[in-house]
């Protein structure tokens, strides 16, 4: 996939290019906080099975206590910037501006966890058809991002989504039941999912 040069304050990637990339199995990452953007389509690809999602006993206990409030799309930019607050990050300013535009178009969403009206964790991703592409998460409090992920899966099941893409496998995601599949198999699942109309937020 190609990349678009930055002009003034314009985003590097426009909405149509981003959506076409996701539909074809690609996603963008910057080389570094200030580096160029490249599109990736890893093989194998990691996904979380929505109906096989695993929640640990300790996390279930935390959920029952309801110590955190979960909100959708109330602090999208803050979530993105918090996800990029690391020594090494692929979330450059151009990536942020690109996804802010995608958010305004109704395709990028944040799931946030709040404690006493303070943002303590969350995640963001892209919704296209019946597929959701998880991009990144952060946590400033124990289990804050995990609770956001649990709520995301519940929401996707409620809305009859079929695919939750997590791009790369990590030990953290494997605890929730994530596993890897060959890219060819992923592309078949992706093609079916993106062809089905869904509304992430009514």
C-alpha positions as a Markdown table, in Angstrom:
| # | Residue | x | y | z |
|---|---|---|---|---|
| 1 | Unk | 0.0 | 0.0 | 0.0 |
| 2 | Unk | 1.2 | 3.5 | -0.7 |
| 3 | Unk | 1.4 | 6.4 | 1.7 |
| 4 | Unk | 0.4 | 10.0 | 1.2 |
| 5 | Unk | 2.8 | 12.9 | 1.9 |
| 6 | Unk | 2.0 | 15.3 | 4.7 |
| 7 | Unk | 1.0 | 18.7 | 3.5 |
| 8 | Unk | 0.6 | 21.4 | 6.1 |
| 9 | Unk | -1.6 | 20.1 | 8.9 |
| 10 | Unk | -3.4 | 17.5 | 6.7 |
| 11 | Unk | -3.5 | 13.9 | 7.8 |
| 12 | Unk | -1.1 | 11.5 | 6.2 |
| 13 | Unk | -3.8 | 9.0 | 5.3 |
| 14 | Unk | -7.3 | 9.9 | 4.2 |
| 15 | Unk | -10.4 | 8.0 | 5.2 |
| 16 | Unk | -11.0 | 6.2 | 1.9 |
| 17 | Unk | -7.4 | 4.9 | 1.8 |
| 18 | Unk | -7.6 | 3.7 | 5.4 |
| 19 | Unk | -10.9 | 1.8 | 4.8 |
| 20 | Unk | -9.6 | 0.3 | 1.6 |
| 21 | Unk | -6.5 | -0.9 | 3.4 |
| 22 | Unk | -8.4 | -2.5 | 6.3 |
| 23 | Unk | -10.8 | -4.2 | 3.8 |
| 24 | Unk | -7.8 | -5.7 | 2.0 |
| 25 | Unk | -6.1 | -6.9 | 5.2 |
| 26 | Unk | -3.6 | -4.1 | 5.8 |
| 27 | Unk | -3.1 | -1.6 | 8.6 |
| 28 | Unk | -0.7 | 1.4 | 9.0 |
| 29 | Unk | 2.1 | 1.8 | 11.6 |
| 30 | Unk | 4.7 | 4.5 | 11.8 |
| 31 | Unk | 8.3 | 3.3 | 12.2 |
| 32 | Unk | 8.6 | 5.5 | 15.3 |
| 33 | Unk | 7.1 | 8.5 | 16.9 |
| 34 | Unk | 8.4 | 10.7 | 14.1 |
| 35 | Unk | 9.0 | 8.0 | 11.4 |
| 36 | Unk | 7.4 | 7.3 | 8.1 |
| 37 | Unk | 4.2 | 5.2 | 7.9 |
| 38 | Unk | 4.1 | 1.8 | 6.3 |
| 39 | Unk | 1.2 | -0.6 | 5.8 |
| 40 | Unk | 1.4 | -4.2 | 7.1 |
| 41 | Unk | -0.4 | -7.4 | 6.5 |
| 42 | Unk | 1.2 | -10.0 | 8.8 |
| 43 | Unk | 1.2 | -13.7 | 8.3 |
| 44 | Unk | 0.1 | -15.3 | 10.5 |
| 45 | Unk | -2.6 | -13.0 | 11.8 |
| 46 | Unk | -3.9 | -12.9 | 15.4 |
| 47 | Unk | -7.7 | -12.8 | 16.2 |
| 48 | Unk | -9.8 | -13.1 | 19.3 |
| 49 | Unk | -12.8 | -15.5 | 18.9 |
| 50 | Unk | -15.8 | -13.5 | 20.0 |
| 51 | Unk | -17.7 | -16.6 | 21.2 |
| 52 | Unk | -14.5 | -18.2 | 22.6 |
| 53 | Unk | -13.4 | -15.1 | 24.6 |
| 54 | Unk | -11.8 | -16.1 | 27.9 |
| 55 | Unk | -12.2 | -14.0 | 31.1 |
| 56 | Unk | -10.1 | -15.1 | 34.1 |
| 57 | Unk | -11.7 | -15.7 | 37.5 |
| 58 | Unk | -10.0 | -12.7 | 39.1 |
| 59 | Unk | -11.1 | -10.4 | 36.3 |
| 60 | Unk | -14.7 | -11.6 | 36.7 |
| 61 | Unk | -14.5 | -10.7 | 40.4 |
| 62 | Unk | -13.2 | -7.2 | 39.5 |
| 63 | Unk | -16.0 | -6.8 | 36.9 |
| 64 | Unk | -18.6 | -7.7 | 39.5 |
| 65 | Unk | -17.3 | -5.0 | 41.9 |
| 66 | Unk | -18.0 | -2.4 | 39.2 |
| 67 | Unk | -15.2 | -0.1 | 40.3 |
| 68 | Unk | -14.8 | 1.4 | 36.9 |
| 69 | Unk | -17.2 | 3.0 | 34.5 |
| 70 | Unk | -17.0 | 2.1 | 30.8 |
| 71 | Unk | -17.8 | 4.7 | 28.1 |
| 72 | Unk | -17.7 | 4.7 | 24.3 |
| 73 | Unk | -16.3 | 7.5 | 22.1 |
| 74 | Unk | -16.2 | 10.2 | 24.8 |
| 75 | Unk | -12.4 | 10.7 | 24.7 |
| 76 | Unk | -11.1 | 9.2 | 21.5 |
| 77 | Unk | -8.1 | 11.4 | 21.0 |
| 78 | Unk | -7.1 | 11.1 | 24.7 |
| 79 | Unk | -7.1 | 7.3 | 24.4 |
| 80 | Unk | -5.0 | 7.4 | 21.3 |
| 81 | Unk | -2.4 | 9.7 | 22.8 |
| 82 | Unk | -2.3 | 7.7 | 26.0 |
| 83 | Unk | -1.7 | 4.5 | 23.9 |
| 84 | Unk | 1.3 | 6.3 | 22.3 |
| 85 | Unk | 2.8 | 7.4 | 25.7 |
| 86 | Unk | 5.6 | 4.9 | 25.5 |
| 87 | Unk | 9.4 | 5.1 | 25.0 |
| 88 | Unk | 9.0 | 3.4 | 21.6 |
| 89 | Unk | 5.7 | 3.8 | 19.8 |
| 90 | Unk | 4.3 | 3.4 | 16.3 |
| 91 | Unk | 1.6 | 6.0 | 17.1 |
| 92 | Unk | 3.0 | 9.1 | 15.5 |
| 93 | Unk | 1.2 | 12.5 | 15.2 |
| 94 | Unk | 0.3 | 11.6 | 11.6 |
| 95 | Unk | -1.3 | 8.4 | 12.7 |
| 96 | Unk | -3.2 | 10.2 | 15.4 |
| 97 | Unk | -4.5 | 12.9 | 12.9 |
| 98 | Unk | -5.4 | 10.1 | 10.4 |
| 99 | Unk | -7.5 | 8.2 | 12.9 |
| 100 | Unk | -9.1 | 11.4 | 14.3 |
| 101 | Unk | -10.5 | 11.9 | 10.8 |
| 102 | Unk | -11.6 | 8.2 | 10.7 |
| 103 | Unk | -13.3 | 8.7 | 14.0 |
| 104 | Unk | -15.2 | 11.8 | 12.8 |
| 105 | Unk | -16.3 | 9.6 | 9.8 |
| 106 | Unk | -17.8 | 7.1 | 12.3 |
| 107 | Unk | -15.3 | 4.2 | 11.7 |
| 108 | Unk | -12.8 | 4.6 | 14.6 |
| 109 | Unk | -14.0 | 4.1 | 18.1 |
| 110 | Unk | -12.7 | 4.2 | 21.7 |
| 111 | Unk | -13.8 | 2.1 | 24.7 |
| 112 | Unk | -12.7 | 3.9 | 27.8 |
| 113 | Unk | -12.6 | 3.0 | 31.5 |
| 114 | Unk | -13.1 | 5.8 | 34.1 |
| 115 | Unk | -12.6 | 6.0 | 37.8 |
| 116 | Unk | -14.1 | 9.0 | 39.6 |
| 117 | Unk | -14.3 | 10.9 | 36.3 |
| 118 | Unk | -10.7 | 10.2 | 35.5 |
| 119 | Unk | -9.6 | 8.3 | 32.4 |
| 120 | Unk | -7.6 | 5.3 | 33.7 |
| 121 | Unk | -7.6 | 3.0 | 30.7 |
| 122 | Unk | -9.0 | 2.0 | 27.4 |
| 123 | Unk | -8.5 | 0.9 | 23.8 |
| 124 | Unk | -9.3 | 2.1 | 20.3 |
| 125 | Unk | -9.9 | 0.4 | 17.0 |
| 126 | Unk | -11.7 | 0.5 | 13.6 |
| 127 | Unk | -15.1 | -0.8 | 12.7 |
| 128 | Unk | -15.8 | -1.9 | 9.1 |
| 129 | Unk | -18.8 | -4.1 | 8.3 |
| 130 | Unk | -19.0 | -6.9 | 10.8 |
| 131 | Unk | -15.3 | -6.6 | 11.6 |
| 132 | Unk | -13.5 | -4.7 | 14.4 |
| 133 | Unk | -9.8 | -4.1 | 14.2 |
| 134 | Unk | -8.2 | -3.5 | 17.6 |
| 135 | Unk | -5.3 | -1.1 | 17.4 |
| 136 | Unk | -3.9 | -0.4 | 20.9 |
| 137 | Unk | -4.8 | -0.2 | 24.5 |
| 138 | Unk | -3.4 | 1.4 | 27.7 |
| 139 | Unk | -3.9 | 1.2 | 31.4 |
| 140 | Unk | -3.2 | 3.5 | 34.3 |
| 141 | Unk | -4.9 | 1.2 | 36.8 |
| 142 | Unk | -4.9 | -2.5 | 37.3 |
| 143 | Unk | -7.3 | -4.3 | 34.9 |
| 144 | Unk | -8.5 | -1.0 | 33.3 |
| 145 | Unk | -7.7 | -2.0 | 29.7 |
| 146 | Unk | -8.9 | -5.5 | 30.3 |
| 147 | Unk | -12.3 | -4.3 | 31.4 |
| 148 | Unk | -12.5 | -2.2 | 28.3 |
| 149 | Unk | -11.7 | -5.3 | 26.2 |
| 150 | Unk | -14.3 | -7.3 | 27.9 |
| 151 | Unk | -16.9 | -4.6 | 27.3 |
| 152 | Unk | -15.8 | -4.4 | 23.7 |
| 153 | Unk | -16.4 | -8.1 | 23.1 |
| 154 | Unk | -19.8 | -7.9 | 24.8 |
| 155 | Unk | -20.7 | -5.0 | 22.6 |
| 156 | Unk | -19.5 | -6.8 | 19.4 |
| 157 | Unk | -21.6 | -9.8 | 20.3 |
| 158 | Unk | -24.6 | -7.6 | 20.9 |
| 159 | Unk | -24.2 | -6.0 | 17.5 |
| 160 | Unk | -23.6 | -9.3 | 15.8 |
| 161 | Unk | -20.0 | -8.7 | 14.7 |
| 162 | Unk | -18.1 | -11.7 | 13.4 |
| 163 | Unk | -14.4 | -10.8 | 13.5 |
| 164 | Unk | -12.2 | -9.2 | 16.1 |
| 165 | Unk | -8.7 | -8.7 | 14.6 |
| 166 | Unk | -5.8 | -8.1 | 17.0 |
| 167 | Unk | -3.1 | -8.0 | 14.3 |
| 168 | Unk | -0.2 | -9.5 | 16.2 |
| 169 | Unk | -0.2 | -12.2 | 19.0 |
| 170 | Unk | 1.0 | -11.3 | 22.4 |
| 171 | Unk | 1.1 | -13.3 | 25.7 |
| 172 | Unk | -1.4 | -10.7 | 27.1 |
| 173 | Unk | -3.9 | -11.4 | 24.3 |
| 174 | Unk | -3.4 | -15.1 | 24.5 |
| 175 | Unk | -4.9 | -15.1 | 28.0 |
| 176 | Unk | -8.2 | -14.0 | 26.4 |
| 177 | Unk | -8.2 | -16.8 | 23.9 |
| 178 | Unk | -6.4 | -15.0 | 21.0 |
| 179 | Unk | -4.8 | -17.3 | 18.4 |
| 180 | Unk | -3.0 | -17.1 | 15.1 |
| 181 | Unk | -4.3 | -18.1 | 11.7 |
| 182 | Unk | -2.7 | -18.1 | 8.3 |
| 183 | Unk | -3.2 | -14.8 | 6.4 |
| 184 | Unk | -5.1 | -16.6 | 3.6 |
| 185 | Unk | -7.6 | -17.9 | 6.1 |
| 186 | Unk | -7.8 | -14.5 | 7.7 |
| 187 | Unk | -8.6 | -12.8 | 4.4 |
| 188 | Unk | -11.5 | -15.2 | 3.8 |
| 189 | Unk | -13.0 | -14.4 | 7.2 |
| 190 | Unk | -12.3 | -10.7 | 6.6 |
| 191 | Unk | -14.0 | -10.6 | 3.2 |
| 192 | Unk | -17.1 | -12.2 | 4.6 |
| 193 | Unk | -17.2 | -9.9 | 7.6 |
| 194 | Unk | -16.7 | -6.5 | 5.9 |
| 195 | Unk | -19.4 | -7.3 | 3.4 |
| 196 | Unk | -22.1 | -7.3 | 6.2 |
| 197 | Unk | -23.5 | -4.0 | 7.2 |
| 198 | Unk | -23.3 | -3.2 | 11.0 |
| 199 | Unk | -23.5 | -0.1 | 13.1 |
| 200 | Unk | -21.0 | 0.0 | 16.0 |
| 201 | Unk | -22.8 | 2.9 | 17.6 |
| 202 | Unk | -26.5 | 3.6 | 17.0 |
